[in-house]
Amino acid sequence: MPRLAIAPDFPRDLSALAQPVRRDAVVALRRLLLNVSGAPHPERVRGARDNRVATLRLTPGHRGVVVRQRDVYWLRTVLPDPEAWSYAQRYRYGINPVIGVIEEWDAEALERVEPALRRSAGATGLFDPVCDGDLLALGIDVRALPLVRLITNEADVEALEPLLPPTQHMPLAVLARGGSLSEAWREVDACRATDEAIDRIDVDDLHAALRRSPDRAVFAADKVELERVLAAPEWCAFPRPEQHRLAHATRYEHPVLLIGGAGTGKTIIALHRAAHLAAHGSGPVLLVTYSQGLGDDLSARLDQLIDDGVTRKRVDVDNAERLAMRIVTDAEGRRPALVGPGARTLAELTDEALRLLSRSTGDLLDDIEPGRKPYRHVVVDEAQDISSAQWRLLRAVAPRAHDDMFIVGDPHQRITDTRVTLSSVGIPALQHTLKVSYRLPQEVLSFAVRLRGGGPIDGLVKGMSPLYGLRATHNGERPIVRMYDSLEAELAGLVATIAAWLDDGVPAGEIAVGARTTKLVREARKALGRADVRVTAFQNLKGLEFERVALIGVAEGVVPQPPPDDPGARARALQRERSMLFVACTRARSMLYISHSGRGSPFLSL
C-alpha cells in the first residue's frame, strides 16, 4: 500500500482551487491510498533534475507533484498541468547527511546563478579559510561545495538564500558574517526535530528523512488522516523542528522555562506539549494562561490539535484566577461572592485555594503519592504576567516529579507590574531560549523592537533579559504610520484602510483594530459600523494574531497614559505602556498600520 506524506504547500494550494476541482483531487488521493482501480499513477517527468520526482493526474487539468521512492509518495503541491510540469522539472531533493532532514534545492535557479558567480569570483573566496571537511561536518552537501567555493562576499550568500535549503544556507550565513564553526553548528543543530541520537543517516532513505522533518511532511495512512491533515491549520500539522523537539521531548526531569520573543511559537509549543502529555503523560493536564479570553482561544485550538475525544478530556484549560475560584467552590460547595457583603478578593481566594490544597495533600513528598494532587502536569502560557501567589498555587496543584511544569513566556511582553523569578517561588526551571520569529516579517519585527526600547527586562529568570538576537525568517511590508489633524480625520482614515484591506481579499476575521482607551475603542467601532473586524483594547490583543492590524490613537497623552509622579512607579508604568504597545504591534503577520491625530506618541520617535 502507498505511504502518502503531505507537504505544507499542498493544503494551501489545494484550498486555492475551485470547490469541484478540490473535491475531485481529494477523491483521487483516497483512491491512491486504497490502491484501487482508477487511482492516479506516477508519471515520469522529462527533464527532471531529480529522477524521483513524478506527477499524479488528480483531476482533468491539475496534477500533484510527488517525490517518490518505492511505496513512499511525498506530495509537494497541486497545480495546473503546465505549472506542475515546470515545478517538477525545477527542484531536486536531498537528505542532510549530518542531521538527516529532507532538503529542497532550486536546481534550475542555481544552474543560472553559477555562471554569474564564476565570472565574479576573485582570487580569494569567502570560505577559503574553512576546509572542505569542516563544511561537510556542518552538513553542506558535497555537490554544493564547488558552488560554495565561488562565493566571494556576504552579499552572494544573501542572494543565494531563496535557492538553498535553510539547513544549507544558515551555517554559510553564520560563517559569512564572521561566526565560528561552533556557532554555525548550533544553527544546524537547532533544525533537529528530536534530541534522539541517530546512529547512521542513510542519505537514500526518503521515508526516514521525512519522519525527521515534521515541518515538511505529515504522513496520512487512511482517508480520515488525509482529511484531518488537509483541514488542519499549518501550526497544528507542521510544527517547526525546534518547536517539535521541545514539545515532544520524551521526558524532562525538572521544570522547563521557555523564553521566546514575539512570533517564535511559544503558544504553539505550549499547545503541542499539552497535547503530548495528554496522550503520553501519566495523569491529567492543566493548561494555564493569563486571562479567560486567552483560555477560550487555547481551548478552541486544542480542539483542533487533539482529534481524540478521550485524550482531549485529559486537558483542562484555565487561568489562575478561575483555578483558585474552582478549588474554593469545590471545597465550600458554592461559588464565593466577589461583590457585596462577605465578598473576597481574587488574591484572598488564591491564598485560600493554596491553603486548601496544602490541607488536602498534607506534607507528604510529592513523588510518593502524586495521585493526591489535582493534576499531574501543568503547562503555563504567558508566564510573565503570573503573580507570586498564583505561581505558588500552580506549583501546588501538581507533584514535584518529572514532566511536572512546562512554562513559556516573554518578560518583554509583560503588561502587568508582576516581576517574579521562578526560583523565588520554588520552581527551579531549566531554561531554553527561542530567537527566530516565524510570524512577523523582519520589517515589523525591527520596528517593534525599536519601539519597545527600554533596555533589558527583569522577571521569570534571575537578572535581566535583554532583547537582542531576535530575527525573522522572511521580509514583508514596512509598518505604515499616519498623522491626522483631528480624530474625525483619523477615524475616516481607519475606515478607508479597513475597506481597502477587505477589498484586497483579507478576511474580516484576519483584521484587528486596537486602541489604548475604552473611549477610542467605542469610537472605532462606531466609525466602522458593521465591518466584522475585531476592535478591542491593546491588552486584549495579547496572545492573538491577525493578518493585518491597525492601531489608532497612538498619540501623545494617550500612549503612554499619564504616569504617576513617583520616579520608581513612573519608570515601571512607562515600561508597561511600552510593552502593551509592543504586544499590540507584534500581532500582525503581514501588515501594521499605526495612526494618531496631533502629536504622535513619544514611543514613535524611533
NUROTI-909114 format. One record per residue (C-alpha): z negated, x, y negated. Coordinates in Angstrom, 2 decimals. Example, Ala and Ser with C-alpha at 12.3 -4.5 7.8 and 13.67 -1.06 7.14 Angstrom:
! residues 2
[loke [-7.80; 12.30; 4.50]];
[loke [-7.14; 13.67; 1.06]];
! end
This chain:
! residues 606
[loke [0.00; 0.00; 0.00]];
[loke [0.77; 1.28; -3.52]];
[loke [-2.12; 2.59; -5.60]];
[loke [-1.50; 1.48; -9.18]];
[loke [-3.07; 3.25; -12.17]];
[loke [-2.73; 1.70; -15.63]];
[loke [-2.42; 3.89; -18.74]];
[loke [-3.90; 2.67; -22.05]];
[loke [-0.46; 2.35; -23.67]];
[loke [0.69; -0.17; -21.07]];
[loke [-1.62; -3.13; -22.00]];
[loke [-0.81; -2.59; -25.69]];
[loke [2.94; -2.51; -25.09]];
[loke [2.75; -5.45; -22.70]];
[loke [0.87; -7.59; -25.24]];
[loke [3.63; -6.97; -27.79]];
[loke [6.21; -8.72; -25.57]];
[loke [7.08; -12.40; -25.75]];
[loke [4.86; -14.52; -23.51]];
[loke [7.53; -15.37; -20.88]];
[loke [8.52; -11.69; -20.59]];
[loke [4.88; -10.66; -20.35]];
[loke [4.26; -13.22; -17.60]];
[loke [7.25; -12.06; -15.54]];
[loke [6.17; -8.41; -15.89]];
[loke [2.69; -9.19; -14.56]];
[loke [4.16; -11.13; -11.62]];
[loke [6.34; -8.13; -10.78]];
[loke [3.29; -5.84; -10.79]];
[loke [1.41; -8.21; -8.49]];
[loke [4.32; -8.00; -6.03]];
[loke [4.23; -4.22; -6.28]];
[loke [0.51; -4.18; -5.40]];
[loke [1.09; -6.50; -2.44]];
[loke [4.16; -4.52; -1.33]];
[loke [6.05; -7.76; -0.66]];
[loke [9.71; -8.66; -0.73]];
[loke [11.12; -8.71; -4.24]];
[loke [8.67; -6.12; -5.55]];
[loke [10.12; -3.65; -8.08]];
[loke [11.04; -0.29; -6.61]];
[loke [11.07; 3.10; -8.36]];
[loke [14.44; 4.19; -9.72]];
[loke [15.12; 7.86; -10.38]];
[loke [15.78; 8.92; -13.97]];
[loke [18.86; 11.02; -14.64]];
[loke [17.99; 13.91; -16.93]];
[loke [14.22; 13.51; -16.46]];
[loke [12.15; 16.57; -17.34]];
[loke [9.70; 15.63; -14.59]];
[loke [11.15; 14.58; -11.23]];
[loke [8.09; 12.40; -10.54]];
[loke [8.99; 10.08; -13.43]];
[loke [10.74; 6.85; -12.46]];
[loke [11.27; 3.36; -13.84]];
[loke [10.42; -0.06; -12.43]];
[loke [12.54; -3.08; -13.34]];
[loke [9.79; -5.54; -14.28]];
[loke [11.94; -8.19; -15.99]];
[loke [15.60; -8.56; -16.88]];
[loke [15.90; -6.14; -19.80]];
[loke [12.47; -4.48; -19.54]];
[loke [11.28; -1.57; -17.45]];
[loke [7.98; 0.09; -16.74]];
[loke [7.86; 3.88; -16.82]];
[loke [5.80; 5.40; -14.00]];
[loke [4.76; 8.82; -12.84]];
[loke [4.92; 8.59; -9.05]];
[loke [3.55; 10.78; -6.30]];
[loke [3.74; 9.34; -2.79]];
[loke [1.90; 5.97; -2.97]];
[loke [0.36; 6.58; -6.43]];
[loke [2.04; 4.91; -9.40]];
[loke [0.75; 5.80; -12.87]];
[loke [2.18; 3.08; -15.12]];
[loke [2.69; 4.60; -18.57]];
[loke [4.43; 1.89; -20.62]];
[loke [6.81; -1.07; -20.59]];
[loke [9.84; -1.03; -22.87]];
[loke [13.34; -2.49; -23.24]];
[loke [15.75; -0.77; -20.85]];
[loke [17.32; 1.79; -23.23]];
[loke [13.95; 2.81; -24.68]];
[loke [12.40; 3.03; -21.22]];
[loke [15.12; 5.42; -20.01]];
[loke [14.72; 7.54; -23.13]];
[loke [10.93; 7.65; -22.72]];
[loke [11.25; 8.58; -19.07]];
[loke [13.54; 11.49; -19.94]];
[loke [11.35; 12.80; -22.76]];
[loke [7.99; 13.64; -21.19]];
[loke [6.68; 15.84; -18.41]];
[loke [3.25; 15.76; -16.86]];
[loke [0.83; 18.33; -15.54]];
[loke [-2.74; 18.87; -14.44]];
[loke [-5.04; 21.14; -16.41]];
[loke [-5.84; 23.98; -13.99]];
[loke [-9.36; 24.52; -15.35]];
[loke [-10.85; 21.02; -15.81]];
[loke [-8.38; 19.07; -13.67]];
[loke [-7.41; 16.26; -16.07]];
[loke [-3.92; 14.83; -16.47]];
[loke [-1.80; 16.15; -19.36]];
[loke [1.32; 14.74; -21.05]];
[loke [3.83; 17.07; -22.75]];
[loke [6.53; 16.03; -25.21]];
[loke [9.01; 18.28; -23.43]];
[loke [12.07; 17.10; -25.35]];
[loke [10.50; 17.87; -28.74]];
[loke [9.15; 21.22; -27.54]];
[loke [12.66; 22.22; -26.48]];
[loke [13.83; 21.57; -30.04]];
[loke [10.88; 23.41; -31.60]];
[loke [11.02; 26.57; -29.51]];
[loke [14.24; 27.99; -31.08]];
[loke [12.78; 27.48; -34.56]];
[loke [9.58; 29.28; -33.56]];
[loke [11.63; 32.08; -32.05]];
[loke [13.63; 32.51; -35.26]];
[loke [10.48; 32.64; -37.42]];
[loke [8.47; 34.83; -35.04]];
[loke [7.25; 38.05; -36.63]];
[loke [6.28; 41.37; -35.17]];
[loke [2.71; 40.19; -34.74]];
[loke [1.82; 36.93; -33.04]];
[loke [-1.22; 34.89; -33.99]];
[loke [-2.66; 35.14; -30.48]];
[loke [-1.77; 38.77; -29.78]];
[loke [-5.49; 39.76; -29.72]];
[loke [-6.04; 37.30; -26.84]];
[loke [-4.78; 38.39; -23.43]];
[loke [-2.93; 36.08; -21.07]];
[loke [-5.89; 35.99; -18.71]];
[loke [-8.20; 34.63; -21.40]];
[loke [-5.67; 31.97; -22.41]];
[loke [-5.24; 30.91; -18.79]];
[loke [-9.03; 30.77; -18.42]];
[loke [-9.03; 28.20; -21.26]];
[loke [-6.62; 26.04; -19.27]];
[loke [-3.46; 26.95; -21.17]];
[loke [-0.54; 26.06; -18.92]];
[loke [1.24; 29.16; -17.59]];
[loke [4.57; 27.61; -18.54]];
[loke [3.36; 27.31; -22.15]];
[loke [2.43; 30.97; -22.55]];
[loke [5.88; 32.07; -23.83]];
[loke [5.72; 29.34; -26.49]];
[loke [2.16; 30.31; -27.47]];
[loke [3.25; 33.93; -27.93]];
[loke [5.85; 32.83; -30.51]];
[loke [3.22; 31.29; -32.82]];
[loke [2.61; 33.40; -35.93]];
[loke [0.29; 31.30; -38.12]];
[loke [-2.17; 28.41; -38.12]];
[loke [0.44; 26.06; -39.64]];
[loke [2.52; 26.43; -36.48]];
[loke [-0.47; 25.34; -34.40]];
[loke [-0.98; 22.27; -36.60]];
[loke [2.72; 21.37; -36.33]];
[loke [2.54; 21.50; -32.52]];
[loke [-0.43; 19.13; -32.25]];
[loke [1.60; 15.91; -31.67]];
[loke [3.67; 17.63; -28.97]];
[loke [0.90; 19.15; -26.88]];
[loke [-1.81; 17.55; -24.73]];
[loke [-5.15; 17.59; -26.59]];
[loke [-6.62; 19.83; -23.90]];
[loke [-3.90; 22.39; -24.67]];
[loke [-3.97; 22.12; -28.45]];
[loke [-7.74; 22.12; -29.06]];
[loke [-8.51; 25.61; -27.75]];
[loke [-5.49; 27.02; -29.61]];
[loke [-6.66; 25.37; -32.84]];
[loke [-10.13; 26.93; -32.47]];
[loke [-8.70; 30.40; -31.89]];
[loke [-6.19; 29.95; -34.74]];
[loke [-8.95; 29.37; -37.29]];
[loke [-10.85; 32.43; -36.09]];
[loke [-13.12; 30.86; -33.49]];
[loke [-14.32; 32.71; -30.44]];
[loke [-13.28; 32.25; -26.84]];
[loke [-16.62; 30.61; -26.10]];
[loke [-16.11; 28.12; -28.95]];
[loke [-12.64; 27.33; -27.63]];
[loke [-14.06; 26.85; -24.14]];
[loke [-16.65; 24.38; -25.44]];
[loke [-13.81; 22.25; -26.86]];
[loke [-12.09; 22.24; -23.48]];
[loke [-15.29; 21.59; -21.55]];
[loke [-16.03; 18.55; -23.74]];
[loke [-12.92; 16.92; -22.27]];
[loke [-14.53; 16.65; -18.85]];
[loke [-15.37; 13.13; -17.75]];
[loke [-18.08; 14.30; -15.37]];
[loke [-20.58; 17.12; -15.03]];
[loke [-19.98; 17.38; -11.30]];
[loke [-18.73; 20.78; -10.20]];
[loke [-15.16; 20.92; -8.87]];
[loke [-14.77; 23.47; -6.10]];
[loke [-10.99; 23.67; -6.32]];
[loke [-8.42; 21.98; -8.52]];
[loke [-5.15; 21.09; -6.87]];
[loke [-2.61; 21.04; -9.69]];
[loke [-0.28; 18.99; -7.47]];
[loke [-2.76; 16.19; -6.72]];
[loke [-1.89; 13.42; -9.17]];
[loke [-4.38; 10.93; -7.73]];
[loke [-7.37; 13.25; -8.14]];
[loke [-6.32; 14.18; -11.68]];
[loke [-6.04; 10.53; -12.69]];
[loke [-9.51; 9.87; -11.27]];
[loke [-10.84; 12.65; -13.52]];
[loke [-9.12; 11.13; -16.58]];
[loke [-10.83; 7.77; -17.36]];
[loke [-9.29; 7.67; -20.83]];
[loke [-5.79; 8.00; -19.35]];
[loke [-5.85; 5.77; -16.27]];
[loke [-7.69; 2.90; -14.60]];
[loke [-6.85; 2.01; -11.01]];
[loke [-6.17; -1.60; -10.08]];
[loke [-6.34; -2.33; -6.34]];
[loke [-5.53; -6.05; -6.48]];
[loke [-4.33; -8.74; -8.86]];
[loke [-7.88; -9.53; -10.05]];
[loke [-8.49; -5.95; -11.13]];
[loke [-4.98; -5.77; -12.61]];
[loke [-5.54; -8.80; -14.82]];
[loke [-9.00; -7.56; -15.83]];
[loke [-7.61; -4.19; -16.97]];
[loke [-4.73; -5.83; -18.84]];
[loke [-7.06; -8.22; -20.66]];
[loke [-9.92; -5.81; -21.40]];
[loke [-10.27; -4.15; -24.83]];
[loke [-9.47; -0.44; -24.82]];
[loke [-13.10; 0.64; -25.40]];
[loke [-14.03; -1.27; -22.28]];
[loke [-11.37; 0.03; -19.89]];
[loke [-10.63; 3.51; -21.24]];
[loke [-13.75; 5.37; -22.42]];
[loke [-13.22; 8.88; -23.76]];
[loke [-14.12; 11.69; -21.33]];
[loke [-17.24; 12.66; -23.27]];
[loke [-18.29; 9.01; -23.50]];
[loke [-17.73; 8.51; -19.79]];
[loke [-19.66; 11.66; -18.87]];
[loke [-22.71; 10.73; -20.93]];
[loke [-22.74; 7.05; -19.94]];
[loke [-22.14; 7.55; -16.22]];
[loke [-24.37; 10.55; -15.56]];
[loke [-25.94; 10.14; -12.13]];
[loke [-29.48; 10.93; -13.29]];
[loke [-31.37; 12.01; -16.40]];
[loke [-34.80; 13.48; -15.70]];
[loke [-36.00; 12.96; -19.30]];
[loke [-35.28; 10.51; -22.16]];
[loke [-31.92; 11.16; -23.79]];
[loke [-31.18; 11.10; -27.54]];
[loke [-27.52; 10.93; -28.52]];
[loke [-26.83; 11.60; -32.21]];
[loke [-23.32; 10.98; -33.50]];
[loke [-21.54; 10.33; -36.76]];
[loke [-19.62; 7.22; -37.71]];
[loke [-16.95; 6.24; -35.22]];
[loke [-17.97; 8.69; -32.50]];
[loke [-18.55; 5.92; -29.95]];
[loke [-22.35; 5.74; -29.85]];
[loke [-22.44; 1.99; -29.26]];
[loke [-19.68; 2.20; -26.65]];
[loke [-21.71; 4.81; -24.77]];
[loke [-24.85; 2.65; -25.01]];
[loke [-22.96; -0.34; -23.59]];
[loke [-21.44; 1.67; -20.75]];
[loke [-24.82; 3.26; -19.97]];
[loke [-26.48; -0.17; -19.81]];
[loke [-23.70; -1.40; -17.50]];
[loke [-24.00; 1.69; -15.32]];
[loke [-27.78; 1.28; -14.99]];
[loke [-27.38; -2.42; -14.21]];
[loke [-25.04; -1.54; -11.36]];
[loke [-26.69; 1.66; -10.08]];
[loke [-30.23; 1.75; -11.52]];
[loke [-33.48; 0.73; -9.89]];
[loke [-34.58; -2.24; -11.95]];
[loke [-33.97; -4.49; -14.97]];
[loke [-32.37; -3.01; -18.10]];
[loke [-33.28; -3.68; -21.73]];
[loke [-30.59; -3.01; -24.34]];
[loke [-32.17; -2.91; -27.81]];
[loke [-30.54; -2.84; -31.24]];
[loke [-31.57; -3.23; -34.86]];
[loke [-31.01; -6.93; -35.57]];
[loke [-30.38; -10.26; -33.90]];
[loke [-26.80; -10.32; -35.20]];
[loke [-26.03; -6.95; -33.64]];
[loke [-27.75; -8.09; -30.47]];
[loke [-25.45; -11.09; -30.23]];
[loke [-22.45; -8.80; -30.67]];
[loke [-23.67; -6.40; -27.97]];
[loke [-24.34; -9.28; -25.61]];
[loke [-20.78; -10.57; -26.04]];
[loke [-19.37; -7.09; -25.44]];
[loke [-21.47; -6.68; -22.30]];
[loke [-19.95; -9.92; -21.03]];
[loke [-16.55; -8.24; -21.36]];
[loke [-17.68; -5.00; -19.76]];
[loke [-19.58; -6.39; -16.75]];
[loke [-17.49; -8.86; -14.78]];
[loke [-20.04; -9.43; -12.00]];
[loke [-22.48; -12.19; -12.94]];
[loke [-25.39; -10.88; -10.85]];
[loke [-25.11; -7.42; -12.38]];
[loke [-24.82; -8.86; -15.90]];
[loke [-28.09; -10.77; -15.48]];
[loke [-29.91; -7.47; -14.96]];
[loke [-29.43; -6.58; -18.65]];
[loke [-31.44; -8.24; -21.42]];
[loke [-30.16; -7.69; -24.97]];
[loke [-32.74; -7.93; -27.73]];
[loke [-34.11; -6.41; -30.91]];
[loke [-37.63; -5.02; -31.18]];
[loke [-38.95; -7.94; -33.20]];
[loke [-37.73; -10.58; -30.77]];
[loke [-39.02; -8.49; -27.86]];
[loke [-42.52; -8.49; -29.36]];
[loke [-42.27; -12.22; -30.02]];
[loke [-41.21; -12.85; -26.42]];
[loke [-44.07; -10.80; -24.95]];
[loke [-46.68; -12.59; -27.07]];
[loke [-45.14; -16.01; -26.40]];
[loke [-45.18; -15.43; -22.63]];
[loke [-48.83; -14.35; -22.78]];
[loke [-50.06; -17.17; -25.04]];
[loke [-47.85; -19.96; -23.70]];
[loke [-46.40; -20.88; -27.08]];
[loke [-44.38; -19.31; -29.84]];
[loke [-46.60; -17.67; -32.51]];
[loke [-46.33; -19.03; -36.03]];
[loke [-44.68; -16.78; -38.62]];
[loke [-45.39; -19.06; -41.61]];
[loke [-48.24; -21.33; -42.61]];
[loke [-51.97; -21.27; -41.59]];
[loke [-52.79; -18.87; -38.73]];
[loke [-49.39; -17.09; -39.17]];
[loke [-48.99; -13.47; -38.06]];
[loke [-46.65; -10.87; -39.48]];
[loke [-43.99; -9.23; -37.32]];
[loke [-45.96; -5.98; -37.49]];
[loke [-49.05; -7.78; -36.15]];
[loke [-47.00; -9.31; -33.34]];
[loke [-45.69; -5.87; -32.41]];
[loke [-49.23; -4.49; -32.24]];
[loke [-50.35; -7.49; -30.16]];
[loke [-47.40; -7.10; -27.76]];
[loke [-48.30; -3.43; -27.27]];
[loke [-51.94; -4.37; -26.58]];
[loke [-50.88; -6.98; -24.03]];
[loke [-48.62; -4.50; -22.25]];
[loke [-51.41; -1.92; -22.10]];
[loke [-53.79; -4.50; -20.64]];
[loke [-51.32; -5.74; -18.01]];
[loke [-50.25; -2.29; -16.76]];
[loke [-53.60; -0.54; -17.09]];
[loke [-53.96; 3.21; -17.21]];
[loke [-52.03; 3.95; -14.03]];
[loke [-49.42; 6.68; -14.17]];
[loke [-46.09; 5.03; -14.80]];
[loke [-44.32; 6.68; -11.88]];
[loke [-46.95; 5.41; -9.39]];
[loke [-46.40; 1.70; -9.98]];
[loke [-43.29; 1.39; -12.16]];
[loke [-42.79; -2.17; -10.97]];
[loke [-45.64; -3.35; -13.18]];
[loke [-43.54; -2.64; -16.27]];
[loke [-41.23; -5.43; -17.53]];
[loke [-38.20; -3.10; -17.50]];
[loke [-37.13; -0.05; -15.54]];
[loke [-34.54; 1.25; -18.03]];
[loke [-34.33; 0.99; -21.83]];
[loke [-31.16; 1.68; -23.85]];
[loke [-31.55; 1.77; -27.64]];
[loke [-28.71; 1.46; -30.17]];
[loke [-29.07; 2.02; -33.95]];
[loke [-32.21; 4.04; -33.23]];
[loke [-32.52; 5.40; -36.77]];
[loke [-33.85; 2.04; -38.02]];
[loke [-36.58; 1.51; -35.41]];
[loke [-40.15; 1.78; -36.77]];
[loke [-43.02; 3.79; -35.27]];
[loke [-44.80; 0.70; -33.93]];
[loke [-41.57; -0.59; -32.41]];
[loke [-40.94; 2.76; -30.71]];
[loke [-44.39; 2.62; -29.13]];
[loke [-43.59; -0.85; -27.85]];
[loke [-40.26; 0.28; -26.40]];
[loke [-41.95; 3.26; -24.77]];
[loke [-44.49; 0.91; -23.18]];
[loke [-42.04; -1.57; -21.60]];
[loke [-40.59; 0.98; -19.13]];
[loke [-42.25; 3.56; -16.84]];
[loke [-42.10; 7.27; -17.56]];
[loke [-39.61; 8.16; -14.88]];
[loke [-36.05; 9.40; -14.56]];
[loke [-33.44; 7.38; -16.50]];
[loke [-36.19; 5.61; -18.46]];
[loke [-34.81; 5.79; -22.04]];
[loke [-31.30; 6.36; -23.36]];
[loke [-31.21; 6.38; -27.17]];
[loke [-28.30; 6.54; -29.63]];
[loke [-28.36; 6.71; -33.42]];
[loke [-27.39; 8.49; -36.62]];
[loke [-30.01; 9.35; -39.30]];
[loke [-27.24; 9.32; -41.94]];
[loke [-26.65; 5.60; -41.31]];
[loke [-30.28; 4.59; -41.78]];
[loke [-30.65; 1.56; -44.07]];
[loke [-34.45; 1.21; -43.86]];
[loke [-37.24; 3.52; -45.03]];
[loke [-38.07; 4.47; -41.44]];
[loke [-38.37; 8.21; -40.76]];
[loke [-39.65; 8.55; -37.22]];
[loke [-39.28; 11.57; -34.97]];
[loke [-39.22; 10.58; -31.31]];
[loke [-41.65; 13.31; -30.32]];
[loke [-44.25; 11.79; -32.67]];
[loke [-44.22; 8.53; -30.67]];
[loke [-44.41; 10.14; -27.25]];
[loke [-40.70; 10.36; -26.46]];
[loke [-39.67; 14.00; -25.85]];
[loke [-35.92; 13.44; -25.67]];
[loke [-33.12; 15.75; -24.59]];
[loke [-30.59; 15.77; -27.45]];
[loke [-26.78; 15.55; -27.34]];
[loke [-24.54; 15.53; -30.44]];
[loke [-21.14; 13.87; -30.97]];
[loke [-18.82; 15.36; -33.59]];
[loke [-15.47; 13.58; -33.07]];
[loke [-14.80; 10.25; -34.80]];
[loke [-12.25; 8.20; -32.88]];
[loke [-12.43; 5.08; -35.05]];
[loke [-11.86; 6.45; -38.54]];
[loke [-8.76; 8.16; -39.92]];
[loke [-9.55; 11.56; -41.41]];
[loke [-8.92; 10.29; -44.94]];
[loke [-11.53; 7.53; -44.69]];
[loke [-13.97; 9.81; -42.90]];
[loke [-13.70; 12.59; -45.52]];
[loke [-14.08; 10.08; -48.35]];
[loke [-17.16; 8.51; -46.77]];
[loke [-18.81; 11.86; -46.03]];
[loke [-18.33; 13.00; -49.64]];
[loke [-19.64; 9.65; -50.86]];
[loke [-22.67; 9.89; -48.57]];
[loke [-23.67; 13.26; -50.02]];
[loke [-27.38; 13.66; -50.41]];
[loke [-27.71; 16.65; -48.08]];
[loke [-29.49; 16.72; -44.70]];
[loke [-31.48; 13.74; -43.47]];
[loke [-34.75; 13.57; -41.54]];
[loke [-35.63; 11.24; -38.68]];
[loke [-35.26; 10.97; -34.86]];
[loke [-35.49; 14.75; -34.40]];
[loke [-37.75; 17.39; -35.90]];
[loke [-36.38; 18.95; -39.08]];
[loke [-33.30; 17.82; -40.96]];
[loke [-29.96; 16.63; -39.60]];
[loke [-27.01; 17.95; -41.64]];
[loke [-23.76; 16.03; -42.00]];
[loke [-21.11; 18.60; -41.20]];
[loke [-18.60; 19.34; -38.46]];
[loke [-17.62; 15.68; -38.08]];
[loke [-13.86; 15.30; -37.68]];
[loke [-11.36; 12.56; -36.89]];
[loke [-8.65; 12.53; -34.25]];
[loke [-5.93; 11.07; -36.45]];
[loke [-4.72; 10.60; -40.02]];
[loke [-4.13; 7.41; -41.95]];
[loke [-4.17; 5.79; -45.39]];
[loke [-6.33; 7.18; -48.19]];
[loke [-9.01; 4.77; -49.46]];
[loke [-8.00; 2.67; -52.47]];
[loke [-10.40; 2.47; -55.44]];
[loke [-9.58; -0.13; -58.10]];
[loke [-11.20; -0.69; -61.51]];
[loke [-11.01; -4.07; -63.26]];
[loke [-12.04; -5.20; -66.74]];
[loke [-14.02; -8.21; -65.55]];
[loke [-15.49; -9.75; -62.40]];
[loke [-12.90; -12.53; -62.61]];
[loke [-10.10; -9.97; -62.54]];
[loke [-11.79; -8.09; -59.69]];
[loke [-12.07; -11.26; -57.61]];
[loke [-8.42; -12.07; -58.30]];
[loke [-7.55; -8.57; -57.12]];
[loke [-9.56; -9.16; -53.96]];
[loke [-7.74; -12.42; -53.26]];
[loke [-4.36; -10.71; -53.72]];
[loke [-5.38; -7.81; -51.48]];
[loke [-6.58; -10.05; -48.65]];
[loke [-3.44; -12.18; -48.92]];
[loke [-1.28; -9.06; -48.66]];
[loke [-3.21; -7.89; -45.58]];
[loke [-2.75; -11.26; -43.91]];
[loke [0.96; -11.15; -44.77]];
[loke [1.09; -7.73; -43.11]];
[loke [0.08; -9.45; -39.88]];
[loke [-3.54; -8.27; -39.79]];
[loke [-5.59; -11.00; -38.03]];
[loke [-8.25; -12.61; -40.23]];
[loke [-10.89; -11.61; -37.70]];
[loke [-9.98; -7.95; -38.25]];
[loke [-10.71; -8.12; -42.00]];
[loke [-14.15; -7.84; -43.61]];
[loke [-15.28; -8.15; -47.22]];
[loke [-18.61; -6.60; -48.20]];
[loke [-20.78; -6.74; -51.31]];
[loke [-24.20; -5.36; -52.22]];
[loke [-25.79; -8.56; -53.56]];
[loke [-26.05; -12.13; -52.33]];
[loke [-24.54; -13.37; -55.60]];
[loke [-21.42; -11.25; -55.16]];
[loke [-21.09; -12.40; -51.56]];
[loke [-21.13; -16.03; -52.78]];
[loke [-18.57; -15.26; -55.49]];
[loke [-16.25; -13.57; -53.00]];
[loke [-16.48; -16.47; -50.53]];
[loke [-15.74; -18.94; -53.29]];
[loke [-12.73; -16.93; -54.51]];
[loke [-11.27; -16.54; -51.01]];
[loke [-11.63; -20.22; -50.24]];
[loke [-10.58; -20.95; -46.67]];
[loke [-9.37; -17.46; -45.84]];
[loke [-11.05; -16.97; -42.46]];
[loke [-12.33; -13.44; -43.03]];
[loke [-15.90; -12.23; -42.72]];
[loke [-17.67; -11.97; -46.11]];
[loke [-21.15; -10.51; -46.00]];
[loke [-23.63; -8.05; -47.46]];
[loke [-23.20; -4.32; -46.86]];
[loke [-26.17; -4.13; -44.49]];
[loke [-24.77; -6.92; -42.30]];
[loke [-21.67; -4.83; -41.56]];
[loke [-23.86; -2.36; -39.71]];
[loke [-22.69; -1.71; -36.14]];
[loke [-19.43; -3.64; -36.56]];
[loke [-15.83; -2.50; -37.06]];
[loke [-12.67; -4.01; -38.50]];
[loke [-9.07; -3.00; -39.01]];
[loke [-9.37; -3.27; -42.81]];
[loke [-12.41; -3.50; -45.08]];
[loke [-12.72; -4.46; -48.76]];
[loke [-15.91; -3.63; -50.68]];
[loke [-16.35; -5.27; -54.07]];
[loke [-18.79; -4.83; -56.92]];
[loke [-19.30; -1.10; -56.33]];
[loke [-20.31; -0.73; -59.97]];
[loke [-23.00; 0.98; -61.98]];
[loke [-26.21; -1.04; -61.89]];
[loke [-25.15; -2.79; -58.67]];
[loke [-24.62; 0.15; -56.32]];
[loke [-27.22; 1.53; -56.32]];
[loke [-29.65; -1.21; -57.19]];
[loke [-32.09; -0.03; -59.92]];
[loke [-34.53; 2.34; -58.14]];
[loke [-38.34; 2.47; -58.70]];
[loke [-39.85; 4.87; -61.23]];
[loke [-41.94; 6.90; -58.77]];
[loke [-39.95; 10.11; -58.07]];
[loke [-40.54; 10.08; -54.31]];
[loke [-39.80; 6.37; -53.93]];
[loke [-36.78; 6.76; -56.20]];
[loke [-35.30; 9.52; -54.04]];
[loke [-35.80; 7.50; -50.87]];
[loke [-34.32; 4.37; -52.44]];
[loke [-31.21; 6.22; -53.62]];
[loke [-30.79; 7.72; -50.16]];
[loke [-30.96; 4.25; -48.59]];
[loke [-28.40; 2.96; -51.07]];
[loke [-26.03; 5.83; -50.26]];
[loke [-26.50; 5.19; -46.54]];
[loke [-25.79; 1.49; -46.99]];
[loke [-22.51; 2.16; -48.80]];
[loke [-21.62; 4.87; -46.27]];
[loke [-22.16; 2.43; -43.41]];
[loke [-20.00; -0.21; -45.10]];
[loke [-17.16; 2.25; -45.76]];
[loke [-17.11; 3.51; -42.19]];
[loke [-16.48; 0.07; -40.68]];
[loke [-12.74; 0.40; -41.47]];
[loke [-10.45; 1.53; -38.66]];
[loke [-7.35; 1.91; -40.81]];
[loke [-7.71; 0.87; -44.47]];
[loke [-10.56; 0.86; -47.00]];
[loke [-10.36; -0.90; -50.39]];
[loke [-13.13; -0.48; -53.00]];
[loke [-13.27; -2.25; -56.34]];
[loke [-15.55; -2.54; -59.35]];
[loke [-15.47; -4.14; -62.80]];
[loke [-16.62; -2.00; -65.67]];
[loke [-18.07; 1.44; -64.97]];
[loke [-18.00; 2.41; -61.33]];
[loke [-20.98; 3.38; -59.21]];
[loke [-22.13; 6.98; -59.72]];
[loke [-21.68; 7.36; -55.95]];
[loke [-17.92; 7.13; -56.51]];
[loke [-17.93; 10.29; -58.64]];
[loke [-16.65; 12.41; -55.76]];
! end
